[in-house]
Amino acid sequence: MPPAVWRAVALLVMTVVLVPSLGLPSAHAATAKQLSDQLAAIRKQVQGAGGAYDKALTRYETTGDRIKDTTRAIATEGEKLKVAESVLAVRADAMYRNNPADGSIAFMLGAESFEDLISRITYIELITKSDSELVSSIKDVRVSLNTKRVQLTNDQVAQKSQLADAKTKLRAIQGQLNAKQAEYQKVLAAFNAQLAREKAAGKVTWLPKTANGWVFPVQGAHYYSDTWGAPRSGGRHHQGCDIMSPKGTPCVAIVPGTVTSKTGGLGGNTIWLRGDNGWTYYYAHLDSYVVSSGHVSAGQLIGRVGNTGNASGGANHLHFEIHPGGGSAVDPYPFLRNCE
């Protein structure tokens, strides 16, 4: 090969080898960002179905709470009506037995003075007024009871429809999550590998914005929204965030800390992660454990998404809670948003 050609080839090789070391933009950095954007796009594709399910579930649970309140009110007013009708029956029986007209006249004629007569007339007026108010009260309670019974019937019919609607929307979001799971896992693996390469090379040019190095607890296609305080079965209110994802999706430690696990109760298979930062994190409805005790690092696999406990037969999801300082739970949604 002529010397000029060798020099050209050598120059080309040197350019390919040396350009990355000259601090020029790395293709890996752009790829990492693109991979992150792909993950966000996959999550966004299930937001519509997820939002529709959240609304349907809230309507169903709200109606359920109203049914419980109406049922309690019917029982309370039923007791009031029973007492009032009992008192009225006693009064009616007394009036029938004592011949109220003759009795009232005899009562007034027995007055020993004019002042005594006025007092006896006033007394009879009070009794008459009391009886009238009692009858009116019974009428009002009966009207209220009938109104509540109609409302209860309407709510029970509506709740059946709302439950069917919620199940339809649940199937829609689960279908989308299942369809995206393989794609999400593939992109996530490529993303993590790319970041590892950049860190190993000492040239990390792009990293996701996370809260103090926290890692999002579900590593797969997922959907969640801010449902803090939303109505739940049994008159409860939601004290965490439900991260919906296909059954078996990896759940990882959000921070480094110590894991303890427990099976049973509303949460089914649960993990308490006591973080090295002094905060506590609760994972519920797990399908299975990967780590049931001991110290773990942030991002380490500790369990898999499921629907155990009171979620049995329902949506596969991770119920996730955050307890700052190990105290009462706080809304985890803003913290989770900063982990993605």
C-alpha positions, 0 to 999 in steps of 0.5 A: 500500500502506498505510504500516502494511503497508510498515513490516511488510514492511520489518521482515520484510526487515530481520529476514531480512537482519540475523539472520545478522549478529547471531551467531545459529546459522547454517543453513549450520553445521547443514547442514555437520554434516548433510552430514558425518554423511551421508558417515559414514553412507554409509561405515558402510553398507559396513563389514559387507561390508568386514569380512567380506572382510577376514576371508575374505582373512586366512583365505586368506592364513594358510592359504597361509602354513601351506601354505608352512611345511608344504611346507618341513617336508616337504622337510626331513624328507624329506631326514632320512629319506633320510639315515637310511634310507641309513645303515640300509641300510649297517648292514643290508648289513654285518650280512648280509655279516659274519654278525653273530652269529658276528662278535660272538662272534669279536669277544668271544673275541678279548679279551686280558683280562677288562677287554678283554672287558667293553669289547668287550661294551659296544661291541657294546651301543652299536652295537645301541642305535644301530641300534635308535634309528636304526630308531625315528627312521626310524619317527618321521620317517615318521609325521611326514611322513604327518601333514604330507602329510595336513595339506598336502592338507587345507589345499590343499582349504580354501584353494580354498574360502577363495579362492572365499569371499573373491572372493564377499565382494569382489564384495559390497563392490565392489558396495556401493561402486559403488552408493554412489559417485555419492551419496558424490560428490554429498554430498562436493561439497555438503559442500566447497561449504558449508565454502567458503561459510562460510570466505568469509563468515568464519563457519566454525562447524563443521569436521571433526576432522583431524590437523594439517589432513591430508586423507583421501587417497581422495575417494569412497565407500570402506572400510578397516580396520586390517590392519597386519601381516596376512599377504599373498602371498609370505610378506609382512606388510602394511605399510600400509592398503588403502583400497577404492574404485571404480576412478577414485575421486580420490586427493588429497594428504594434506598439502602436499608434493612428488610423484614417481611411478614405474611398475612393481613390486608397486605398479604406478603409485605416488606418493611424496609427500614432505610439507613436514612431513618425512614421506613418504606412499606411494600404490600401485596407482593407475589413473592419475596426475593429477600425476606430479611437482612441488609440490602442496597438501593436498587436491589431486588427484594420481591415481585409484584402480586395481588396477595392479601385483600387485593386477592382476585384484583389488580396486580400492584405494589401498595407502597408507603413512606413513613418519614422517621418511621412515623405516620405515613405521608403521601408518597406520590411526589417522592416517587415522581422524583425517582423516575 
